[in-house]
């Protein structure tokens, strides 16, 4: 989700957080697995983000994404994440039932992505498109939307 909203910045944030979680929680004694997992966790969604930029002209507000496109992107993120991880698992021999493991990760990633994408899209739809003269809160919410648009386009000053 962070990569859909923030592009490369979101992918870097995802990479850093995955490195921290992998090193300090999941794989403290296996640095290779921790680094590989973090890279796969951020590379797959970023690749889908780049594809969405070219194919759909993705905007930070996600306003140009139809429900069908959101489902396609969620499916693509789940597929790339599961595939990259399970290619690694197959090369290292780390899984006993690779098809069941792949399916489980794919379904979890797909459902998680759909839930988050629709929550964020719904939240962004509530933000005003233009600043209001009558309300400081509405103006503040507009600034959030503007900041997301600027950060997405790497023009944040």
Contact map, one row per residue, 1 for C-alpha under 8 A:
1111100000000000000000000000000000000000000000000000000000000000000000000000000000000000000000000000000000000000100110000000000000000000000000000000000000000
1111111001101100000000000000000000000000000000000000000000000000000000000000000000000000000000000000000000000000000000000000000000000000000000000000000000000
1111111111100000000000000000000000000000000011001000000000000000000000000000000000000000000000000000000000000000000000000000000000000000000000000000000000000
1111111001000000000000000000000000000000000011001000000000010000000000000000000000000000000000000000000000000000000000000000000000000000000000000000000000000
1111111001000000000000000000000000000000000000000000000000111100000000000000000000000000000000000000000000000000000000000000000000000000000000000001000100000
0111111111100000000000000000000000000000000000000000000000010000000000000000000000000000000000000000000000000000000000000000000000000000000000000001001100000
0111111111100000000000000000000000000000000001001100000000000000000000000000000000000000000000000000000000000000000000000000000000000000000000000000000100000
0010011111110000000000000000000000000000000001000000000000000000000000000000000000000000000000000000000000000000000000000000000000000000000000000000000000000
0010011111111000000000000000000000000000000000000000000000000000000000000000000000000000000000000000000000000000000000000000000000000000000000000000000000000
0111111111111100000000000000000000000000000000000000000000000000000000000000000000000000000000000000000000000000000000000000000000000000000000000000000000000
0110011111111110000000000000000000000000011011000000000000000000000000000000000000000000000000000000000000000000000000000000000000000000000000000000000000000
0000000111111111000000000000000000000000010000000000000000000000000000000000000000000000000000000000000000000000000000000000000000000000000000000000000000000
0100000011111111100000000000000000000000000000000000000000000000000000000000000000000000000000000000000000000000000000000000000000000000000000000000000000000
0100000001111111110000000000000000000100110000000000000000000000000000000000000000000000000000000000000000000000000000000000000000000000000000000000000000000
0000000000111111111000000000000000000110110000000000000000000000000000000000000000000000000000000000000000000000000000000000000000000000000000000000000000000
0000000000011111111100000000000000000100000000000000000000000000000000000000000000000000000000000000000000000000000000000000000000000000000000000000000000000
0000000000001111111110000000000000000000000000000000000000000000000000000000000000000000000000000000000000000000000000000000000000000000000000000000000000000
0000000000000111111111000000000000001100100000000000000000000000000000000000000000000000000000000000000000000000000000000000000000000000000000000000000000000
0000000000000011111111100000000001100100000000000000000000000000000000000000000000000000000000000000000000000000000000000000000000000000000000000000000000000
0000000000000001111111111000000000000000000000000000000000000000000000000000000000000000000000000000000000000000000000000000000000000000000000000000000000000
0000000000000000111111111100000000000000000000000000000000000000000000000000000000000000000000000000000000000000000000000000000000000000000000000000000000000
0000000000000000011111111111000001101100000000000000000000000000000000000000000000000000000000000000000000000000000000000000000000000000000000000000000000000
0000000000000000001111111111111001000000000000000000000000000000000000000000000000000000000000000000000000000000000000000000000000000000000000000000000000000
0000000000000000000111111111000000000000000000000000000000000000000000000000000000000000000000000000000000000000000000000000000000000000000000000000000000000
0000000000000000000111111111000000000000000000000000000000000000000000000000000000000000000000000000000000000000000000000000000000000000000000000000000000000
0000000000000000000011111111000001000000000000000000000000000000000000000000000000000000000000000000000000000000000000000000000000000000000000000000000000000
0000000000000000000001111111111011000000000000000000000000000000000000000000000000000000000000000000000000000000000000000000000000000000000000000000000000000
0000000000000000000001111111111001000000000000000000000000000000000000000000000000000000000000000000000000000000000000000000000000000000000000000000000000000
0000000000000000000000100011111000000000000000000000000000000000000000000000000000000000000000000000000000000000000000000000000000000000000000000000000000000
0000000000000000000000100011111111000000000000000000000000000000000000000000000000000000000000000000000000000000000000000000000000000000000000000000000000000
0000000000000000000000100011111111100000000000000000000000000000000000000000000000000000000000000000000000000000000000000000000000000000000000000000000000000
0000000000000000000000000000011111110000000000000000000000000000000000000000000000000000000000000000000000000000000000000000000000000000000000000000000000000
0000000000000000000000000010011111111000000000000000000000000000000000000000000000000000000000000000000000000000000000000000000000000000000000000000000000000
0000000000000000001001100111011111111100000000000000000000000000000000000000000000000000000000000000000000000000000000000000000000000000000000000000000000000
0000000000000000001001000000001111111110000000000000000000000000000000000000000000000000000000000000000000000000000000000000000000000000000000000000000000000
0000000000000000000000000000000111111111000000000000000000000000000000000000000000000000000000000000000000000000000000000000000000000000000000000000000000000
0000000000000000010001000000000011111111100000000000000000000000000000000000000000001000000000000000000000000000000000000000000000000000000000000000000000000
0000000000000111011001000000000001111111110000000000000000000000000000000000000000000000000000000000000000000000000000000000000000000000000000000000000000000
0000000000000010000000000000000000111111111000000000000000000000000000000000000000000000000000000000000000000000000000000000000000000000000000000000000000000
0000000000000000000000000000000000011111111100000000000000000000000000000000000010011000000000000000000000000000000000000000000000000000000000000000000000000
0000000000000110010000000000000000001111111110000000000000000000000000000000000010000000000000000000000000000000000000000000000000000000000000000000000000000
0000000000110110000000000000000000000111111111000000000000000000000000000000000000000000000000000000000000000000000000000000000000000000000000000000000000000
0000000000100000000000000000000000000011111111100000000000000000000000000000000000000000000000000000000000000000000000000000000000000000000000000000000000000
0000000000000000000000000000000000000001111111110000000000000000000000000000100110010000000000000000000000000000000000000000000000000000000000000000000000000
0011000000100000000000000000000000000000111111111000000000000000000000000000100110000000000000000000000000000000000000000000000000000000000000000000000000000
0011001100100000000000000000000000000000011111111100000000000000000000000000000000000000000000000000000000000000000000000000000000000000000000000000000000000
0000000000000000000000000000000000000000001111111110000000000000000000000000000000000000000000000000000000000000000000000000000000000000000000000000000000000
0000000000000000000000000000000000000000000111111111000000000000000000001001100000000000000000000000000000000000000000000000000000000000000000000000000000000
0011001000000000000000000000000000000000000011111111100000000000000000000000000000000000000000000000000000000000000000000000000000000000000000000000000000000
0000001000000000000000000000000000000000000001111111110000000000000000000000000000000000000000000000000000000000000000000000000000000000000000000000000000000
0000000000000000000000000000000000000000000000111111111000000000000000000000000000000000000000000000000000000000000000000000000000000000000000000000000000000
0000000000000000000000000000000000000000000000011111111111000000000000001000000000000000000000000000000000000000000000000000000000000000000000000000000000000
0000000000000000000000000000000000000000000000001111111111100000000000000000000000000000000000000000000000000000000000000000000000000000000000000000000000000
0000000000000000000000000000000000000000000000000111111111000000000000000000000000000000000000000000000000000000000000000000000000000000000000000000000000000
0000000000000000000000000000000000000000000000000011111110000000000000000000000000000000000000000000000000000000000000000000000000000000000000000000000000000
0000000000000000000000000000000000000000000000000001111111000001100000000000000000000000000000000000000000000000000000000000000000000000000000000000000000000
0000000000000000000000000000000000000000000000000001111111100001000000000000000000000000000000000000000000000000000000000000000000000000000000000000000000000
0000000000000000000000000000000000000000000000000001110111110101100000000000000000000000000000000000000000000000000000000000000000000000000000000000000000000
0000100000000000000000000000000000000000000000000000100011111111000000000000000000000000000000000000000000000000000000000000000000000000000000000000100100000
0001110000000000000000000000000000000000000000000000000001111110000000000000000000000000000000000000000000000000000000000000000000000000000000000001100110000
0000100000000000000000000000000000000000000000000000000000111111000000000000000000000000000000000000000000000000000000001001000000000000000000001001100000000
0000100000000000000000000000000000000000000000000000000001111111100000000000000000000000000000000000000000000000000000001001000000000000000000000000000000000
0000000000000000000000000000000000000000000000000000000000111111110000000000000000000000000000000000000000000000000000001000100000000000000000000000000000000
0000000000000000000000000000000000000000000000000000000111101111110000000000000000000000000000000000000000000000000000000000000000000000000000000000000000000
0000000000000000000000000000000000000000000000000000000101000111111111000000000000000000000000000000000000000000000000000000000000000000000000000000000000000
0000000000000000000000000000000000000000000000000000000000000011111111000000000000000000000000000000000000000000000000000000000000000000000000000000000000000
0000000000000000000000000000000000000000000000000000000000000000111111100000000000000000000000000000000000000000000000000000000000000000000000000000000000000
0000000000000000000000000000000000000000000000000000000000000000111111110000000000000000000000000000000000000000000000000000000000000000000000000000000000000
0000000000000000000000000000000000000000000000000000000000000000111111111000000000000000000000000000000000000000000000000000000000000000000000000000000000000
0000000000000000000000000000000000000000000000000000000000000000111111111100000000000000000000000000000000000000010010000000000000000000000000000000000000000
0000000000000000000000000000000000000000000000000000000000000000001111111110000000000000000000000000000000000000010000000000000000000000000000000000000000000
0000000000000000000000000000000000000000000000000000000000000000000111111111000000000000000000000000000000000000000000000000000000000000000000000000000000000
0000000000000000000000000000000000000000000000010001000000000000000011111111100000000000000000000000000000000000000000000000000000000000000000000000000000000
0000000000000000000000000000000000000000000000000000000000000000000001111111110000000000000000000000000000000100110010000000000000000000000000000000000000000
0000000000000000000000000000000000000000000000000000000000000000000000111111111000000000000000000000000000000100000000000000000000000000000000000000000000000
0000000000000000000000000000000000000000000000010000000000000000000000011111111100000000000000000000000000000000000000000000000000000000000000000000000000000
0000000000000000000000000000000000000000000110010000000000000000000000001111111110000000000000000000000000001100100000000000000000000000000000000000000000000
0000000000000000000000000000000000000000000000000000000000000000000000000111111111000000000000000000000011101100100000000000000000000000000000000000000000000
0000000000000000000000000000000000000000000000000000000000000000000000000011111111100000000000000000000001000000000000000000000000000000000000000000000000000
0000000000000000000000000000000000000000000110000000000000000000000000000001111111110000000000000000000000000000000000000000000000000000000000000000000000000
0000000000000000000000000000000000000001100110000000000000000000000000000000111111111000000000000000000001001000000000000000000000000000000000000000000000000
0000000000000000000000000000000000000000000000000000000000000000000000000000011111111100000000000000010011001000000000000000000000000000000000000000000000000
0000000000000000000000000000000000000000000000000000000000000000000000000000001111111110000000000000010000000000000000000000000000000000000000000000000000000
0000000000000000000000000000000000000001000100000000000000000000000000000000000111111111000000000000000000000000000000000000000000000000000000000000000000000
0000000000000000000000000000000000001001000000000000000000000000000000000000000011111111100000000000000000000000000000000000000000000000000000000000000000000
0000000000000000000000000000000000000000000000000000000000000000000000000000000001111111110000000100010000000000000000000000000000000000000000000000000000000
0000000000000000000000000000000000000000000000000000000000000000000000000000000000111111111000000000000000000000000000000000000000000000000000000000000000000
0000000000000000000000000000000000000000000000000000000000000000000000000000000000011111111100000000000000000000000000000000000000000000000000000000000000000
0000000000000000000000000000000000000000000000000000000000000000000000000000000000001111111111100000000000000000000000000000000000000000000000000000000000000
0000000000000000000000000000000000000000000000000000000000000000000000000000000000000111111111100100000000000000000000000000000000000000000000000000000000000
0000000000000000000000000000000000000000000000000000000000000000000000000000000000000011111110000000000000000000000000000000000000000000000000000000000000000
0000000000000000000000000000000000000000000000000000000000000000000000000000000000000001111111000000000000000000000000000000000000000000000000000000000000000
0000000000000000000000000000000000000000000000000000000000000000000000000000000000000000111111110000000000000000000000000000000000000000000000000000000000000
0000000000000000000000000000000000000000000000000000000000000000000000000000000000000000110111110000000000000000000000000000000000000000000000000000000000000
0000000000000000000000000000000000000000000000000000000000000000000000000000000000000000110011111100100000000000000000000000000000000000000000000000000000000
0000000000000000000000000000000000000000000000000000000000000000000000000000000000000000000011111100000000000000000000000000000000000000000000000000000000000
0000000000000000000000000000000000000000000000000000000000000000000000000000000000000000000000111111100000000000000000000000000000000000000000000000000000000
0000000000000000000000000000000000000000000000000000000000000000000000000000000000000100010000111111110000000000000000000000000000000000000000000000000000000
0000000000000000000000000000000000000000000000000000000000000000000000000000000000000000000000001111111000000000000000000000000000000000000000000000000000000
0000000000000000000000000000000000000000000000000000000000000000000000000000000000000000000000001111111100000000000000000000000000000000000000000000000000000
0000000000000000000000000000000000000000000000000000000000000000000000000000000000000000000000101111111110000000000000000000000000000000000000000000000000000
0000000000000000000000000000000000000000000000000000000000000000000000000000000001100100000000000111111111000000000000000000000000000000000000000000000000000
0000000000000000000000000000000000000000000000000000000000000000000000000000000000000000000000000011111111100000000000000000000000000000000000000000000000000
0000000000000000000000000000000000000000000000000000000000000000000000000000000000000000000000000001111111110000000000000000000000000000000000000000000000000
0000000000000000000000000000000000000000000000000000000000000000000000000000010001000000000000000000111111111000000000000000000000000000000000000000000000000
0000000000000000000000000000000000000000000000000000000000000000000000000000011011000000000000000000011111111100000000000000000000000000000000000000000000000
0000000000000000000000000000000000000000000000000000000000000000000000000000010000000000000000000000001111111110000000000000000000000000000000000000000000000
0000000000000000000000000000000000000000000000000000000000000000000000000000000000000000000000000000000111111111000000000000000000000000000000000000000000000
0000000000000000000000000000000000000000000000000000000000000000000000000000110011000000000000000000000011111111100000000000000000000000000000000000000000000
0000000000000000000000000000000000000000000000000000000000000000000000000110110000000000000000000000000001111111110000000000000000000000000000000000000000000
0000000000000000000000000000000000000000000000000000000000000000000000000000000000000000000000000000000000111111111000000000000000000000000000000000000000000
0000000000000000000000000000000000000000000000000000000000000000000000000000000000000000000000000000000000011111111100000000000000000000000000000000000000000
1000000000000000000000000000000000000000000000000000000000000000000000000100110000000000000000000000000000001111111110000000000000000000000000000000000000000
0000000000000000000000000000000000000000000000000000000000000000000001100100000000000000000000000000000000000111111111000000000000000000000000000000000000000
0000000000000000000000000000000000000000000000000000000000000000000000000000000000000000000000000000000000000011111111100000000000000000000000000000000000000
1000000000000000000000000000000000000000000000000000000000000000000000000000000000000000000000000000000000000001111111110000000000000000000000000000000000000
1000000000000000000000000000000000000000000000000000000000000000000001000100000000000000000000000000000000000000111111111000000000000000000000000000000000000
0000000000000000000000000000000000000000000000000000000000000000000000000000000000000000000000000000000000000000011111111100000000000000000000000000000000000
0000000000000000000000000000000000000000000000000000000000000000000000000000000000000000000000000000000000000000001111111110000000000000000000000000000000000
0000000000000000000000000000000000000000000000000000000000000000000000000000000000000000000000000000000000000000000111111111000000000000000000000000000000000
0000000000000000000000000000000000000000000000000000000000001110000000000000000000000000000000000000000000000000000011111111100000000000000000000000000000000
0000000000000000000000000000000000000000000000000000000000000000000000000000000000000000000000000000000000000000000001111111110000000000000000000000000000000
0000000000000000000000000000000000000000000000000000000000000000000000000000000000000000000000000000000000000000000000111111111000000000000000000000000000000
0000000000000000000000000000000000000000000000000000000000001100000000000000000000000000000000000000000000000000000000011111111000000000000000001000000000000
0000000000000000000000000000000000000000000000000000000000000010000000000000000000000000000000000000000000000000000000001111111100000000000000000000000000000
0000000000000000000000000000000000000000000000000000000000000000000000000000000000000000000000000000000000000000000000000111111100000000000000000000000000000
0000000000000000000000000000000000000000000000000000000000000000000000000000000000000000000000000000000000000000000000000011111110000000010011001000000000000
0000000000000000000000000000000000000000000000000000000000000000000000000000000000000000000000000000000000000000000000000000111111100000010011001000000000000
0000000000000000000000000000000000000000000000000000000000000000000000000000000000000000000000000000000000000000000000000000001111100000000001001000000000000
0000000000000000000000000000000000000000000000000000000000000000000000000000000000000000000000000000000000000000000000000000000111110000001001000000000000000
0000000000000000000000000000000000000000000000000000000000000000000000000000000000000000000000000000000000000000000000000000000111111000011001100000000000000
0000000000000000000000000000000000000000000000000000000000000000000000000000000000000000000000000000000000000000000000000000000001111111011000000000000000000
0000000000000000000000000000000000000000000000000000000000000000000000000000000000000000000000000000000000000000000000000000000000111111001000000000000000000
0000000000000000000000000000000000000000000000000000000000000000000000000000000000000000000000000000000000000000000000000000000000011111000000000000000000000
0000000000000000000000000000000000000000000000000000000000000000000000000000000000000000000000000000000000000000000000000000000000011111111000000000000000000
0000000000000000000000000000000000000000000000000000000000000000000000000000000000000000000000000000000000000000000000000000000000011111111100000000000000000
0000000000000000000000000000000000000000000000000000000000000000000000000000000000000000000000000000000000000000000000000000000000000011111110000000000000000
0000000000000000000000000000000000000000000000000000000000000000000000000000000000000000000000000000000000000000000000000000001100110011111111000000000000000
0000000000000000000000000000000000000000000000000000000000000000000000000000000000000000000000000000000000000000000000000000000001111011111111100000000000000
0000000000000000000000000000000000000000000000000000000000000000000000000000000000000000000000000000000000000000000000000000000000000001111111110000000000000
0000000000000000000000000000000000000000000000000000000000000000000000000000000000000000000000000000000000000000000000000000001100000000111111111000000000000
0000000000000000000000000000000000000000000000000000000000000000000000000000000000000000000000000000000000000000000000000000001111100000011111111100000000000
0000000000000000000000000000000000000000000000000000000000000000000000000000000000000000000000000000000000000000000000000000000000100000001111111110000000000
0000000000000000000000000000000000000000000000000000000000000000000000000000000000000000000000000000000000000000000000000000000000000000000111111111000000000
0000000000000000000000000000000000000000000000000000000000001000000000000000000000000000000000000000000000000000000000000001001110000000000011111111100000000
0000000000000000000000000000000000000000000000000000000000000000000000000000000000000000000000000000000000000000000000000000000000000000000001111111110000000
0000000000000000000000000000000000000000000000000000000000000000000000000000000000000000000000000000000000000000000000000000000000000000000000111111111000010
0000110000000000000000000000000000000000000000000000000000011000000000000000000000000000000000000000000000000000000000000000000000000000000000011111111100000
0000000000000000000000000000000000000000000000000000000000111000000000000000000000000000000000000000000000000000000000000000000000000000000000001111111110000
0000000000000000000000000000000000000000000000000000000000000000000000000000000000000000000000000000000000000000000000000000000000000000000000000111111111110
0000010000000000000000000000000000000000000000000000000000000000000000000000000000000000000000000000000000000000000000000000000000000000000000000011111111110
0000111000000000000000000000000000000000000000000000000000110000000000000000000000000000000000000000000000000000000000000000000000000000000000000001111111100
0000000000000000000000000000000000000000000000000000000000010000000000000000000000000000000000000000000000000000000000000000000000000000000000000000111111110
0000000000000000000000000000000000000000000000000000000000000000000000000000000000000000000000000000000000000000000000000000000000000000000000000000011111110
0000000000000000000000000000000000000000000000000000000000000000000000000000000000000000000000000000000000000000000000000000000000000000000000000000011111111
0000000000000000000000000000000000000000000000000000000000000000000000000000000000000000000000000000000000000000000000000000000000000000000000000010011011111
0000000000000000000000000000000000000000000000000000000000000000000000000000000000000000000000000000000000000000000000000000000000000000000000000000000000111
